[in-house]
């Protein structure tokens, strides 16, 4: 059974013309199925297989969602995202969606998630990139104990110019 596509990814990608796509950290595959249903040729890689099994080639779209891990303090995800910038084709896009903060019901309350500025600083992009989206999106979610809480995710969409 496949999962459901992330609404933030859907929002960022719906305006793009389909081509080749790489879904990094695919989990249950909802994003990849959604992309394929819209004409994208999709390659998926599970988060646990990264960075060792990063595919060769260039892609018109690379989606990287929730690659951060409290265990590695961002080191592995930073390597993966740097590799992703090298694999985006000229004219292509890199969409990075990460948690902006930890909900109170999470087991990782002491985790310090990177901001979009932190991610941009770590990527050290050259002048052949432009920022399309750089925002924190907030919504309400009900936790396991029934408490409603405001959650937040970072959305960063980058376009490689040449």
N, C-alpha and C positions, 0 to 999 in steps of 0.2 A: 504494500500500500504506500502510495506516495503522499507526501505532506502537501501543505498549501503554500503557494508562492507568497513571499513577503510583500505586503502592500507598498512599502517604501521602495523596494526594488522595482515593482510594477510601475509605480509612479515615475521613477527615473528613466526607465527603459521604454515606456510606451511611445515616446516621441522619436525613438531611434529607428533607422532602417535596419532590418535584420541582416545578419552576416554570421561570422563565426563567433562563438561565445565560449568562455571558460568560466565555470561555476566552481570557485574555490571554497571548500568547506561545505559541500553539498548536503550533508546530513541525509534527510529522508527523500531528497530529490525534487521537492515541490517547485523550486525556482527553475531547475533545468527542464522539467516537464512543461511549465508555463512558457518558458522561452521557446522551446521546440514547437509548441503549439502556435506560436506566432511567427514561425518561419526561420528561427535561428538554428544554426548547426551547432550543437552543444556538446562540449566535453566537460565531464564532472570529475572532481577529485575530492575525496573525503578529507576533512580537516586532519584526522589522525595520520594520513599519508603524506602530509606536507611537513617540511619543504622537500623531503627526499624524492617524492614522485611528481614534481612539478613538470607538466608536459612541455615538450618542445614546440616551437612555432610561434606565430603571431596571431592575435585574436582581435576582432573588431570590438569586442566587449569582454571585460573581465569583471566578474562580480565576486566580491570578497565580503562575506557576512559573518560577523561574530567569530573572527579568528582568534581574538584575544583569549588568553588563558591565565587565570590567577597563578598558576604554577610556574609559568615561564617568564612572568613579568614583562611580556611583550617582545621578548627577544626573537622567538620563532616567527611570530606574526610579522615583525619588522622585516625579517629576511624574506618572507613570502611576499610581502607587499612590494619590497624593492624589486624582487624578481618579476612581479606582475607588471611593474612600470616598464621593464625591459621587454615584456611580451605583448604589450598593447601595440597594435598596428598604427601607423600614421593615420590620423583621422578617427581613431578609435577611442573608447571610453573605459575608464576604471571607476567602478562604483564600490565604495567602501561603506558598509553599514556596521556600526558597533554600538554596544551599550554605552550610554553617557553616564549612567549612575546605577547603583545597585538598589533594587527594591528591598524593603525591610525584611521580606520573607526569604531572601537569598542566603545561602550558606557562605557566601563570599562578601560579607559586610565590610571587611577591611580592604577589599580590592579597590585599587585606584585605576579606573579606566582612563585611557588616553583621550584627550580632546581632539577635535579635528586639527587644531594648531599643532598639537604634539605629533600627530600622524604626518602632517605636512612637513614639519621640521625633520622628522626621521627619514622621510622619503628623499629629501634633498633634490627636488625636481629641478630640471634645467628650464630655460625659458621657452622650451617647446611644449609646455603644458599650460592649460588655462583651467581655472576653477569654474565649474558650471553650477554646482550646488555645494554649500557649506553651511549646514544648519543643525540645530538640535530640535528633534520632533518629540513632543510630549503627548501622552494619551493616558487615559485611566484604564487600569486593569484590576481585576479581582484576584487576589492571591488565594493560596490553598486554604487559608483559615477564613475566607470570606471578606477580608478587609479590602476596600477599594483604595488604590494608591495611584499616584501619578508616576508613570514610568517615562524614561527618556532614552532615545537613541540618537547617535550622531550619524549624519548622512553627508558623505563627501563624494561628489561626482567630478571626475577630472577628464579632460579631453586632451589627447596628444595631438598637437598640430602637425608636426613633421618628424 
